[in-house]
Amino acid sequence: MVAQPARSAEAACSEAQYEFIVSDAPNVVFQAGAGAGKTWAGVCKALLNARRSPGSRGMFVAPSFPQLQQAVMPHLLTLGGDMGLLTLWDWQKQQNRIVLPNGSEFWLRSADNPAALLGADLAWCVGDEVALWKRQAYDYLMGRLRQPGYPHQAAFTFTPKGRNWCWEVLGVEREGLEIIRASTFTNPFLEDDYHERLRREYGEGTQLWQQEVLGEYVAWEGLVYPQFGVDTHIIEPPADIVTAVGGVDWGWTNPGVMLVLGVAADGTFHVLHETYEREQPIEWWAAEAQRLTARYGVSEWHCDPSEPGNIRALKVAGVEAVAANNAVVPGIAAVSARIASRELLLAPQCVETVRELQAYCWKTRPDGTQRKDEPEKHNDHAMDALRYAVMALTVVKRRGYVRSW
């Protein structure tokens, strides 16, 4: 059987996606709301660069390896199939390297390990959800654009996450930087129920709506955890985790969340894992709790007490589950104290928890002032699970209970 040659492929896209894909600017940004098709456009951009520059080297970088697997790979395989590349390219999976028939190649990498971006001379790069990256990863990647004999281009897609380093570096157009902006609603392929879900989840007109739907930079006022920072609180967890517990916030239309937190030998708390899913039945969550208990040695799951039937279902599945301490203000105080002292750290793959930490706000009164005793009921699913687990670990640590992991 003779392999068919690579072919051109037609795909419908929004105007903003098209402008980003065909841009020749040295640096181009697709700044857009959630669901605007940013990752799809980034994968198209990568394949276009590789196809039209024979012999070039490139890199596609996602915020974390799970996001590379779950968000990027499906688009890459679909578009690669449409272009007839699946039987032609050489996908070296051990190295996460793809070589095309024209001699161009590109690596698939995650930004949670900035050092992995070093060592390659590149003609082009595409970065996905760069607002969730550490600044160091961005700097390392930009320093790789130096392959001789080729034009160099850096392309980035993201939804803003407050006025962080990304706003400072990529937020204002300048010579050599093209910014293409779009809202979630510019994607004509989303169904109406997705739009309605965003309205329920984020609250139309709120700061969160401006950021996550309109794709705008927001100077967050009244953050519950203002001390949290991507560069200061995200690290790979240590190997010496001595005990672990879980926090669970139930959901259906809104996401349900399971977080695993561990205590290291030095007493620091680490968010080791997040599961963040919608519309999953309790049987699915029970199986997930079983899997995570076995993997991390979770001693107990502390669950949102509003669904006692779900807690019973976990117990029936053989999982130690109890109703969590749901005291909101004391729980927030416990989390805040550990964030302020850098005693609460997150694994890089916990991207939804990071996103919520950067947008979790106190409720605003009609006169515009902030309440310091009640957070907004938006963007709080991982925050509730985090609060449950931190309160539980605080008690565990106080009792001196140690379990090997």
C-alpha positions as CSV (number, residue, x, y, z in Angstrom):
1,M,0.0,0.0,0.0
2,V,1.4,3.4,-1.0
3,A,0.9,6.3,1.4
4,Q,-1.0,9.2,-0.1
5,P,0.8,12.5,-0.2
6,A,0.0,15.3,2.2
7,R,-2.8,17.4,1.1
8,S,-4.4,20.8,1.7
9,A,-7.4,20.9,4.0
10,E,-10.3,23.3,4.3
11,A,-11.7,24.2,7.6
12,A,-14.3,26.7,8.7
13,C,-13.1,29.2,11.2
14,S,-14.0,32.6,12.7
15,E,-12.6,35.8,11.4
16,A,-10.3,36.2,14.4
17,Q,-9.0,32.6,14.1
18,Y,-8.2,33.2,10.4
19,E,-6.4,36.5,11.1
20,F,-4.2,34.7,13.7
21,I,-3.5,31.7,11.6
22,V,-2.3,33.7,8.5
23,S,-0.5,36.5,10.3
24,D,3.2,37.0,9.4
25,A,3.9,39.3,12.3
26,P,7.1,38.4,14.2
27,N,5.0,38.2,17.3
28,V,1.3,37.5,17.1
29,V,-1.2,37.1,20.0
30,F,-4.7,35.6,19.9
31,Q,-6.3,37.1,23.1
32,A,-9.8,35.7,23.5
33,G,-12.5,34.4,25.8
34,A,-12.9,30.8,26.9
35,G,-14.3,28.7,24.0
36,A,-13.2,31.1,21.3
37,G,-11.2,28.4,19.6
38,K,-7.7,29.5,20.7
39,T,-6.1,26.0,21.0
40,W,-7.5,24.9,17.6
41,A,-6.1,28.0,16.0
42,G,-2.8,27.5,17.6
43,V,-2.6,23.9,16.3
44,C,-3.5,25.2,12.8
45,K,-0.8,27.8,13.1
46,A,1.8,25.2,14.1
47,L,1.0,22.9,11.1
48,L,0.9,25.8,8.7
49,N,4.3,27.0,9.8
50,A,5.7,23.5,9.6
51,R,4.2,22.9,6.1
52,R,5.3,26.2,4.5
53,S,8.8,26.2,5.9
54,P,10.6,23.0,4.8
55,G,13.4,22.1,7.1
56,S,12.3,24.4,9.9
57,R,12.2,23.6,13.6
58,G,9.3,24.7,15.8
59,M,7.8,24.0,19.2
60,F,4.2,23.9,20.5
61,V,4.0,24.6,24.2
62,A,1.0,24.0,26.5
63,P,0.7,25.2,30.1
64,S,1.0,21.6,31.5
65,F,1.3,18.0,30.2
66,P,-2.3,17.1,31.0
67,Q,-3.5,20.1,28.9
68,L,-1.2,19.0,26.1
69,Q,-2.8,15.6,26.2
70,Q,-6.4,16.6,26.7
71,A,-6.7,19.9,24.8
72,V,-4.0,19.9,22.1
73,M,-3.6,16.3,21.0
74,P,-7.3,15.9,19.8
75,H,-6.9,18.9,17.6
76,L,-3.5,17.8,16.3
77,L,-4.7,14.4,15.4
78,T,-7.9,15.7,13.7
79,L,-6.2,18.3,11.7
80,G,-3.3,16.0,10.9
81,G,-5.8,13.4,9.6
82,D,-7.6,16.0,7.5
83,M,-4.3,17.0,5.9
84,G,-3.3,13.4,5.2
85,L,-0.3,13.5,7.6
86,L,-1.1,10.7,10.0
87,T,0.6,8.1,7.8
88,L,3.3,10.4,6.6
89,W,4.8,12.2,9.6
90,D,7.2,10.5,12.0
91,W,5.8,11.0,15.5
92,Q,8.6,10.1,17.9
93,K,6.5,9.8,21.0
94,Q,9.4,9.2,23.4
95,Q,10.7,12.6,22.5
96,N,7.3,14.2,21.7
97,R,8.8,15.2,18.4
98,I,7.0,15.2,15.0
99,V,8.9,15.2,11.7
100,L,7.0,16.1,8.5
101,P,7.8,14.7,5.0
102,N,9.3,18.1,4.0
103,G,12.0,17.9,6.7
104,S,10.4,20.3,9.1
105,E,9.9,19.2,12.7
106,F,8.4,20.4,15.9
107,W,8.4,19.4,19.6
108,L,5.4,19.2,21.9
109,R,6.3,20.6,25.3
110,S,4.7,21.9,28.5
111,A,5.6,25.2,30.2
112,D,5.5,23.7,33.7
113,N,9.1,22.6,33.2
114,P,10.8,25.7,31.7
115,A,14.2,24.0,31.5
116,A,12.6,21.5,28.9
117,L,12.3,24.5,26.5
118,L,16.1,25.0,26.3
119,G,18.5,23.4,23.9
120,A,16.7,23.9,20.5
121,D,17.2,26.5,17.9
122,L,13.8,27.3,16.5
123,A,12.3,29.1,13.5
124,W,8.9,29.4,15.1
125,C,6.9,28.6,18.3
126,V,3.3,28.5,19.3
127,G,2.3,28.9,23.0
128,D,-1.1,27.9,24.3
129,E,-2.8,29.7,27.3
130,V,0.4,31.6,28.0
131,A,-1.2,33.6,30.7
132,L,-1.0,30.5,32.9
133,W,2.8,30.2,32.3
134,K,5.6,31.4,34.5
135,R,7.4,34.3,33.0
136,Q,10.6,32.2,33.0
137,A,9.0,29.7,30.5
138,Y,8.1,32.6,28.1
139,D,11.6,34.1,28.4
140,Y,13.3,30.7,27.7
141,L,11.1,30.0,24.7
142,M,11.7,33.5,23.1
143,G,15.4,32.9,23.5
144,R,15.1,29.8,21.3
145,L,14.0,31.6,18.1
146,R,17.3,31.7,16.3
147,Q,17.4,28.9,13.6
148,P,19.5,30.4,10.8
149,G,18.0,30.9,7.4
150,Y,14.4,31.2,8.4
151,P,12.0,34.1,9.4
152,H,11.2,33.8,13.1
153,Q,7.7,34.0,14.6
154,A,6.3,33.6,18.1
155,A,2.5,33.0,18.3
156,F,0.6,32.9,21.6
157,T,-3.0,32.2,22.4
158,F,-4.6,32.9,25.8
159,T,-7.4,34.2,27.9
160,P,-6.1,36.9,30.2
161,K,-5.6,36.1,33.9
162,G,-5.5,39.5,35.6
163,R,-2.8,42.1,35.0
164,N,0.2,39.8,35.4
165,W,3.4,39.7,33.5
166,C,1.5,38.6,30.4
167,W,-0.4,41.9,30.4
168,E,2.9,43.8,30.7
169,V,4.6,41.9,27.9
170,L,1.8,41.0,25.5
171,G,-1.1,43.3,26.4
172,V,-0.3,46.4,24.3
173,E,0.5,46.5,20.6
174,R,3.9,47.6,19.6
175,E,6.2,47.3,16.6
176,G,6.5,43.7,15.8
177,L,3.5,42.6,17.9
178,E,0.1,42.0,16.5
179,I,-2.8,41.5,18.9
180,I,-6.0,39.8,17.7
181,R,-8.8,40.1,20.2
182,A,-12.1,38.1,20.3
183,S,-14.8,37.2,22.7
184,T,-16.3,33.8,23.3
185,F,-19.3,34.8,21.2
186,T,-17.2,35.2,18.0
187,N,-16.9,31.5,17.7
188,P,-19.9,30.5,15.5
189,F,-19.6,26.8,16.3
190,L,-20.6,27.0,20.0
191,E,-24.1,26.0,20.9
192,D,-26.5,28.2,22.7
193,D,-26.4,26.1,25.9
194,Y,-22.7,26.8,26.2
195,H,-23.4,30.6,26.2
196,E,-26.1,30.1,28.8
197,R,-23.8,28.1,31.0
198,L,-21.3,30.9,30.9
199,R,-23.9,33.4,31.9
200,R,-24.9,31.3,34.9
201,E,-21.3,30.4,35.8
202,Y,-19.7,33.8,35.5
203,G,-22.5,36.3,35.9
204,E,-23.0,38.6,32.9
205,G,-21.3,42.0,33.4
206,T,-19.0,40.8,36.3
207,Q,-15.2,41.1,36.3
208,L,-15.1,37.4,35.7
209,W,-17.4,37.8,32.7
210,Q,-15.1,40.5,31.3
211,Q,-12.1,38.2,31.6
212,E,-13.3,34.8,30.8
213,V,-16.0,35.6,28.1
214,L,-14.9,39.0,26.6
215,G,-11.2,38.1,26.9
216,E,-10.3,41.4,28.5
217,Y,-7.6,42.2,31.0
218,V,-9.2,42.9,34.4
219,A,-7.6,44.8,37.3
220,W,-9.2,42.6,39.9
221,E,-10.6,44.4,43.0
222,G,-11.2,42.7,46.3
223,L,-9.3,39.5,45.6
224,V,-9.7,36.9,48.4
225,Y,-6.2,35.7,47.9
226,P,-4.1,38.6,46.6
227,Q,-0.8,37.1,47.8
228,F,-1.1,34.2,45.4
229,G,1.2,34.3,42.4
230,V,2.1,32.0,39.5
231,D,5.8,32.6,39.9
232,T,5.8,32.1,43.7
233,H,3.3,29.4,44.4
234,I,3.5,26.8,41.6
235,I,6.1,24.1,41.9
236,E,6.5,20.4,41.3
237,P,5.5,18.7,44.6
238,P,8.3,17.1,46.6
239,A,8.7,13.3,47.0
240,D,8.5,13.4,50.8
241,I,4.7,13.7,51.1
242,V,3.8,12.2,54.5
243,T,0.0,12.3,54.5
244,A,-2.7,13.3,52.0
245,V,-6.4,14.2,52.2
246,G,-9.0,15.1,49.6
247,G,-11.5,18.0,49.2
248,V,-14.7,17.6,47.2
249,D,-17.1,20.1,45.8
250,W,-20.1,18.6,44.1
251,G,-21.4,19.8,40.7
252,W,-23.4,19.0,37.6
253,T,-24.0,22.0,35.4
254,N,-21.4,23.8,37.4
255,P,-18.1,21.8,37.6
256,G,-17.5,19.3,40.4
257,V,-14.0,19.2,41.8
258,M,-11.8,16.8,43.6
259,L,-8.5,18.1,45.0
260,V,-5.8,16.0,46.6
261,L,-3.6,17.9,49.1
262,G,-0.5,16.5,50.8
263,V,1.7,17.6,53.7
264,A,5.5,17.4,53.0
265,A,8.1,16.6,55.6
266,D,8.8,20.3,56.1
267,G,5.2,21.0,56.9
268,T,4.2,22.7,53.6
269,F,0.9,21.9,52.0
270,H,0.8,20.9,48.3
271,V,-2.1,20.6,45.9
272,L,-1.0,17.3,44.2
273,H,-3.9,16.8,41.8
274,E,-7.2,18.3,40.6
275,T,-10.1,16.7,38.8
276,Y,-12.5,19.3,37.4
277,E,-15.5,17.9,35.5
278,R,-19.1,18.7,34.6
279,E,-22.1,16.5,34.2
280,Q,-20.6,13.3,35.8
281,P,-22.8,11.0,37.8
282,I,-21.9,10.1,41.4
283,E,-20.8,6.6,40.2
284,W,-18.1,8.3,38.1
285,W,-16.9,10.4,41.1
286,A,-16.8,7.4,43.4
287,A,-14.6,5.6,40.9
288,E,-12.4,8.7,40.6
289,A,-12.1,8.8,44.4
290,Q,-11.1,5.2,44.4
291,R,-8.4,5.8,41.8
292,L,-7.0,8.9,43.5
293,T,-7.0,7.2,46.9
294,A,-5.0,4.3,45.6
295,R,-2.6,6.6,43.7
296,Y,-1.9,9.2,46.5
297,G,-2.8,7.3,49.7
298,V,-5.7,9.6,50.6
299,S,-6.6,9.0,54.2
300,E,-10.0,10.8,54.0
301,W,-12.2,12.8,51.6
302,H,-13.7,15.9,53.0
303,C,-16.9,16.6,51.0
304,D,-19.4,19.4,50.5
305,P,-21.9,18.6,53.2
306,S,-24.9,19.7,51.1
307,E,-25.1,16.3,49.4
308,P,-25.1,13.6,52.1
309,G,-26.3,11.0,49.6
310,N,-23.1,11.5,47.6
311,I,-21.0,11.1,50.7
312,R,-22.8,7.8,51.4
313,A,-22.1,6.7,47.8
314,L,-18.3,7.2,48.3
315,K,-18.5,5.2,51.5
316,V,-20.3,2.4,49.8
317,A,-17.5,2.4,47.2
318,G,-15.0,1.8,50.0
319,V,-13.7,5.3,50.2
320,E,-13.3,7.1,53.6
321,A,-15.6,10.1,53.2
322,V,-16.9,12.7,55.7
323,A,-18.8,16.0,55.6
324,A,-16.3,18.8,55.4
325,N,-16.0,21.7,57.8
326,N,-17.9,24.3,55.8
327,A,-17.2,27.4,57.9
328,V,-16.4,29.8,55.1
329,V,-14.5,32.7,56.8
330,P,-12.3,30.5,59.1
331,G,-11.6,28.3,56.0
332,I,-10.6,31.3,53.9
333,A,-8.4,32.6,56.7
334,A,-6.6,29.2,57.0
335,V,-6.0,29.1,53.2
336,S,-5.0,32.8,53.1
337,A,-2.4,32.4,55.9
338,R,-0.7,29.5,54.2
339,I,-0.7,31.3,50.8
340,A,0.8,34.4,52.5
341,S,3.6,32.4,54.1
342,R,4.2,30.3,51.0
343,E,3.2,27.1,52.9
344,L,0.5,26.3,50.3
345,L,1.9,25.4,46.9
346,L,0.3,23.9,43.7
347,A,1.5,21.4,41.2
348,P,1.7,23.0,37.7
349,Q,-1.1,20.8,36.2
350,C,-3.7,22.2,38.6
351,V,-4.6,24.9,36.1
352,E,-8.3,25.3,37.0
353,T,-7.4,25.8,40.7
354,V,-4.8,28.4,39.6
355,R,-7.4,30.2,37.5
356,E,-9.9,30.4,40.3
357,L,-7.3,31.6,42.8
358,Q,-6.5,34.5,40.4
359,A,-10.2,35.5,40.2
360,Y,-11.8,34.7,43.5
361,C,-13.3,37.9,44.9
362,W,-15.2,39.3,47.9
363,K,-18.8,40.2,47.2
364,T,-19.4,43.9,46.3
365,R,-22.1,45.9,48.1
366,P,-24.4,48.2,46.1
367,D,-22.3,51.2,47.1
368,G,-19.2,49.6,45.5
369,T,-17.4,48.6,48.7
370,Q,-16.2,45.1,49.3
371,R,-17.5,42.7,51.9
372,K,-14.8,40.8,53.7
373,D,-17.1,38.1,55.1
374,E,-18.7,36.7,51.9
375,P,-17.0,35.8,48.6
376,E,-18.8,36.0,45.3
377,K,-20.6,32.8,44.4
378,H,-18.8,32.6,41.1
379,N,-15.5,30.9,40.3
380,D,-15.5,29.1,43.7
381,H,-15.7,25.4,42.9
382,A,-12.0,24.5,43.4
383,M,-11.9,27.2,46.1
384,D,-14.5,25.3,48.2
385,A,-12.7,22.0,47.7
386,L,-9.4,23.7,48.6
387,R,-10.8,25.2,51.8
388,Y,-12.2,21.8,52.9
389,A,-8.9,20.1,52.4
390,V,-6.8,22.8,54.0
391,M,-9.0,22.8,57.1
392,A,-8.7,19.0,57.3
393,L,-4.9,19.0,56.9
394,T,-4.6,21.7,59.5
395,V,-6.3,19.3,62.0
396,V,-4.2,16.4,60.8
397,K,-1.0,18.3,61.2
398,R,-2.0,19.5,64.7
399,R,-2.6,15.9,65.8
400,G,0.7,14.9,64.3
401,Y,-0.9,12.1,62.2
402,V,1.6,10.9,59.6
403,R,0.9,8.5,56.7
404,S,3.5,7.5,54.1
405,W,2.7,8.1,50.5
